[in-house]
């Protein structure tokens, strides 16, 4: 059972988050408090579930999931730099909130896919762009390679011939300067082209 303390600026939001925690069979509500008391209150929790409104915590040494407007990449980035390990949308479903809490409790980082894409766009190293960018189809093939699919399975998934897949793979390897499929995936992850 994961013990969760809920902190929110709004009493209505706090009550809603308490309800989400109470309705889960894997979570236990260890307390709830006003966001203003977060730095002075004493509590024992495995994970904090917080909705701070538009004010981020200064620092978080406690595993925490923050509900934010995740369309703001700068806000998400600031939250992660402050030590927050989970950043999800205020529009998250109870299931998404529970999953984020479980992930953070397990030592993982939980972040929405849209936020991750925005963050990676911001942190890509300058001067590391490909001389010739991958086409949309090549990116599709590359993602399927990253999932471990064979040329035959890729051809089936995309509704193209195996010969066409081989042509795309050769082009991907050349554009990434990779000598193998594994190296291509590694390069793609480093460049933020593939999310695993």
N, C-alpha and C positions, 0 to 999 in steps of 0.2 A: 504494500500500500504506500503510495507516494503522498506525503503530507504537504499540503499546499496552503500558503497564506495569500489571501487576496487583498490587494490595495488599489484603490481607485479614488479619483477626485469626486466623482458623482456617486451619491448613495444609490441611485437607480442602477447604474452600471455595476457597482459593487454587489448589489443584491442579485443581479443577473449572473455575474461570474460565480458567486457563491452557489447559485442554483446549478450551474454547469458542473462545478466540482462535486457537489452532493449527489448529482445524478449518475456519476461515474462509479463503476465498481472497482476501478484501479486507483482512485484518488480519495483522499480524506481531507476534509476542510480542517486546517489547524488554526484558523483564525481569519479575521477580516478587519481592515482598518482603513481610515481615511488616508489618502495619499500624503497629506501634510505631515502625518506622524511617522512616515516610513523610516526616517533617519533616527528618530528618538525611541521608537517602540522596541520592546524586546519580544522576540518570538522564536519559536523553533519550527523550522519548516525545511523540507527537502527542496522545494521550488517556490519562488515568489511568482504570482500571476498579477501583473500590474497594468493598469490603464491610467497613465499619468496626465491625460489631457494633452496639452501641447508643451509640457515641461518634462525634459528628460532627467533621469537620475544622474547625480554627479559621478558616481562610481558604484559598481555592483560586484561585490565579492561572492555574493550568494547566487546560486543558479537561478536565473529568472527568465520569464517569458513576458515580453512587453507587447501590448496591443497598441498599434500606431497606424497612422495614415501611411501605408507602405508604398504609396506612389512617390513619396519624397525621398529620393535616394540619399540625400545629404543627411536627413534625419535618421534614416536606417543606419547609415554608416557611423554616425555619431553614437547611436545606441550601442552598436557592436564594439566600438572603441572604448565605451565606458564599462565594458565587461558583461553586457547583456548577451546571453547566448541564444535567446529566442526572440524573434521579431516577426509578428504576424499581424494581419489586417484586423482592424476593428470589426470588420464584416465577417470574420472567421466563424465557421460553424462550431457547435460544441465538440464535434468529432475532431476538427482541426485543432482546437484549443487543447483537447486531451492528448492528441498525438504530439503536439509541440512540447507539452509538459513532460511527456514520457521521453521524448528525444533529449531534452535538456537534462533531465534527471540521469539519463544514460551517458551524459558527457558529450553529447553531440550538439551541433548548432542547428537550430530550426529557423528557417527563413522562407518567405514565399518565393516562388519561382520568378515572378515579375521583378521583385526587389533584387534578387540575385543577378538577373540579367542586367539591370541598371547599374548595380555595383561593379560588375565585371567590365561593363563598358567604360566606367570611370577609372578602373585600375589597370587597364591594359597598358603595358609598357610602350612608351613612345618609341617610334623607330622600329617597332617589331611587327609592323604590318606586312602582310604577304605581298610579294611583288605582283602577283596575280591572284585576286581573291577567288575563293571557291564559289562555284555557282550554287543556287538553291538545291539543285538535284545532288550535287557533290556533297553538300552539307547533310542532306538526307541519308546518303550512302554512308558518310562518315559516322553519323550517329548510330546507324545500324551496325557498322563495324565495331564501334565502341561497346555495343550491347553483346558482341561476340557472335553475330550472325555470319554464316558462310555466304559466299557469293550466290549460291543457289537460293538460300532463304531470302537474301536481299532482293534478288530478282523477283521472287514470288511476292514479297511484301510490297514492292513498288510497281509490280505489273510490267516489268521490262525484261529483256532477255539477259541471260547470264553473261553473254559476250559484252553487252552494254555495261553491265556492272563492272566487268574486268577493265573496260576502257575508263570508267569513272575512277576506279581504284588506282589505276596507273596515273591518271591525272592528279588525283589527290596526293599520291606519294611524291610526284614531281613538284607540285606547288608547295608542299610542306617541307620538301627536302628530306624526306624520310626514306629509309631503306627497307622498311617493313610495315605491315599493318599496325603492329604494336607501337612502333616508333611514331607512326602517323597519329595514333590516338593520344599518345603522350604529348606530342607537339600541340595537338588540337586542344587538349585540356589546359596546357600551359598558356595558350593564346586565348582561352575563353571561348573556343568554338564549340566545345562539347561539354555538357553537364552530366556528371555521373551521379 
